[in-house]
Amino acid sequence: MKLFDLQKKLIAVARANPPSDRVPLAFEKRIMALITGRPVQDIWAAWAKVLWYAAAPCVAVMLLFSGWAHIESSKKNETPTIDLAQQLDNTLLAAVDQSNDTAR
Amino acid sequence: MERTEAELIAAVLKGDAASFEPLIEKYSPRVFATARRYARRESEVEDIVQEVWLKAYQKLKSFRGEAPFEHWLMRLAVRTCYDFLRSHQRNRESAFSDLSEPEDDWLERFIHQPGAVREDADAAQQLVQRVLQQLSPPARLVITLLEIEDRSVKEISKLTGWSVPLVKVRAFRARAEMRKILAKIAKDKYL
């Protein structure tokens, strides 16, 4: 059997039998229902939606930190010590203080 | 009075979605025929055609009107069919051991009397489908467009978005791939 002949024959079979172009009943109505039911894609609307979804977690985080900061400050008022900000200032400015001391 | 295609498209672009329906009615037979070349199950065919129309609606802004709407739509259809083939390539049948009896008979008759076998026989059509399903997605697309639909390399290039040399290379490889599959049939069944 020659493969080339078989290949030619099978191609001829495929050409001789084109697929049906039958369209299912009311197919266009189905597509139209999908098209009209689908919201129009608007990038800005999608972005606004994402931002709106992000708003609630952001508010929650903000409230948590506010509460925590409030509790911390009330604790410090009870036992006055150097607060974190003061400690950070001291650490950052330590080098400047030292250089001032040596300059004198 | 019946509106022209250009008028319908312009109306859709202005927001009148209902004007898209006559276009669906007019071109669905061609899109269905194209989809049936690549998918066997009717549910898959309907999914492909549905996707083609949804894409057509969404991308209608990109239709410039320089070429006929049908050409633009068929490009979309062919590319959607190619995506379908690529996403279903794992479903390609792996063996010819399950050739049906009529297919076996048709092959047997072809071996002994190549000129006498009928081209419209169901067995022959099933065998063609079986061979096409074995091809890789690019090979199947090229064989279908070039050999079965008898399109030119330039036309295939426009339909697929591949360059002309790439179409030629893929056509060469596709024919070799098909012969390899046919050789496997011959080896499995008659050697």
Interface residues (C-beta under 8 A of the other chain):
Chain A: M1 L3 F4 D5 L6 Q7 K9 L10 I11 A12 V13 A14 R15 A16 N17 P18 P19 S20 D21 R22 V23 P24 F27 E28 R30 I31 M32 L34 I35 T36 R38 Q41
Chain B: A17 A18 F20 E21 I24 E25 S28 P29 R30 F32 A33 R36 R37 E46 V49 Q50 W53 L54 Y57 Q58 F110 I111 P114 V117 E119 D120 A121 A124 Q125 L127 V128 V131 L132 I143 E147 I148 D150 R175 M178 R179 L182 A183 A186 Y190
